[in-house]
Amino acid sequence: METIEKELIKLKIIKQPSSIITVSNLMDIISEYARISDPSGLEVALSKLISKDKYSTSLPTESEISIKEILSIDNIMITANTLINWEDAVYFAFAPLLKKKIVTKHYVDQIICSTKKYGSYMVIGNEVMLAHAKPTDGVKKVGMSLLVLKKPVSIYDQLTDQEKIVSVIIGLAPVNAVKHVQALSQLVELLQKPNWLKKIKTSSNPETIYENLL
């Protein structure tokens, strides 16, 4: 981690060593200077790098959380609302996490602001949006939500002058690089399976989606 920080200082991206560097900090810095084609893959790689650097021995399994532990059935929603726009869809996706006080409204506001400022880089392909901001923007504890939009929404990217279609929004609430890395790794593996995504998009109830998580 010290090596990464030194390089960031050398490139004048950060001014001085910080006491805490998180995956979200690095993702935000990278997205400011380059378009990320695979945000989820990059986040997993950075998470593994940070956790490997911080701990010389293997992390205890208790410190990691699986996807089923943080994505409960009541955090999964399906909507067929035809009047919803992408901003409302993001808020809707985070509704369970807001209700449980896992994240604050400011956290969701920052996701909206980042998307408007930097473009639709959180849309990773296959009409899936991995919605997240920095943990310091209002994450109280680790969490995840999932929203399936039967009527997809579009996000206009003013940087590319294109629209991206979104039919699945996964709300991420990471607290640090270690806690959520296992769940994120599992999620990335699932998203790489076309059949899994098809099942999710065509599911009629949250229970079916939950059963298909692993």
N, C-alpha and C positions, 0 to 999 in steps of 0.2 A: 504494500500500500504506500509505503514511503517513496518508492520509485515512481509510482504514478503521480503522487503529489509533487515531487520534484520536477517532473516533466511538465506538469500543468503550470507550475511557477515559472519555469524556463520559457514556456510559450506565452507567458503573461496572461494566462486565462484566469489564474487566481493570484493574489498578491502575496500571500504568506501562508505558511502551514496552518491548517485548521485543526481543531481538536477532534472533529468528527467528519469523516467523509462517508457518505452512504451511496448506495447504488443509484438512488433517485437523483442525488447531487450530480453524479457523473453522467447519468442519462440526460439531465437537463443541460449540462455543459455541452455534451456531444451534439444534442439536437439543435443547439444554438448555432453550431458551426458546420453541421452536415446533416443531410437527410438520412434517417435511419430506415433501412429497408426491412429489417427484421428486429423490431424493438424487443420482442419477447426473448428471442435467442440471445440478443446482446445483454439483456438484463440478467438472464440466467448465468451467462459467462462471467459478467462482472460480479454477481453475487458469489459465485464459486471462488473467484479470484480473491475477493475481500475476505471471505471466511477462511480461505486457505492461508492468507497472509496473517490474519489475526490470531489463528490458533495453530500451533505447531503440531498438536496431537489431534486425533479424530474427534469430531464433535459428538457428544452423546446424542443418541437418537431422540431423547426427550426434548432437546432444544429445537428440533425440527417439527413442522406441522404438515400433515398431509392435506390434500385438497378436500377430502371428505370432512375433515375436522373444521375447516373454516367456511366451506360452502354447504351450509345446511339446506334442507328442503325449503324452509321459509325464507331463504335468501334467493330463491329461484322464482322468476316470474315470466309470464307469457302475456303479451298484449296484441290485440288486433286493432288498436286505435288508429284510424286513418288520418286524424287531424294533428297528430303529434309531430313536432319538429325535432331535430337532433339534440338541441339544448335540453328540451323537456325530456327526451328519451334518456339522456345522461342522468338527469335528476331522478327520473323514475327508476333507473337501474340502481341508484344508490339509496333508494328509499328505505330498504331493510336495514342498511348500515347506519343511516341517519336515525332511524327509529330506535335502534339498539345503542345509539351513541358511540358507535365504533369510529365514525368520522364526524366532522362538523360540516356545516353548510359551506364554510369558507373553503374547505378542501374541494368540494364539488365545484364551487365557483372558480377555483384555480385551474381545474381541468378544462372548464369552458374557456377561460381566458387564454390558456396555453394553446388550445386548439385554434382559436381565432388568431393568435399571434404567430404561431409557428407552422400552422397548417395541420392537415389530418394525418400526422405521422403515427398516431396511436392506432390507426386503422391498419392492421397488419396483413390484410389480404383475406380472401374467402369471406368478405363482408363481416369480419370480426374486429371489434374495437376493444383494445385493452386500455381501459380508462384509469388513469392514475396521475397523482401529483407527488410532491415531496412529502415525506412523513411529517415534516415540521409544519406543513400547511394545515394540519388538523386531523391527524390520525391518532386515535386514542388507544387502539389495540388492533392486532392483525385481523383482517377479515376479507371476505370475497363475496361478491354477488353476481348473478347472471340474469340477463334479460333477453328474451327471444322476441323479436319484433316480427309478427306475421305480415305486417305492412312495413317493409324496410324504409329507413330514412336516408337522406343524402346529406353529406357534408361538403360544402363548397370550399375548396382549397385555393385561396387567392394567390398563393405562391406559385402554383402550377396551372391555375386557371382551369381546374378540373373538379369534377364532383366524384366523391367516393360513396358507394352504397354501403349501409350498415344494417345488418339484420340480427346481429348478436352483439350485445355489450356486456363485457365482463368488467365489473368494478373491482379494482384492487386497492387494498388498504395495507401497505407494508409498514412495519414498524422498524425493521432493521434488515441487514443483509443475510442474517442467519435464519431467523424464525420462519420466513416464508419461502426459502429457496427450494425446499422439497416440493411444496405445493405448486410453485411456479414451474418447476421442472416437469412435474406430472402434467400440468396444464399444457405446456409446450408440446409434449409428446402426443397428447390428445388432439390438439389443434392441427397436427401434421397428418392426422388420419382423416381423409375425406369422408369415409363412411360414418365416422363419429359425428362430424359436423352436420352431415345430412340428417342423422337421427335427431340431433338437437333441434335443428331448424323445423323438423316436421313433427316434433313431439307435441302432444295435446295437453300435457299436464306436467307440473314440476316433478312429480314422483318418477315419471319415466326418464326425465333428464338426469335426476339424481342416481337412478339405477345404472345409467350409462356412463357415469363419471369415471369408473375404473373397470 
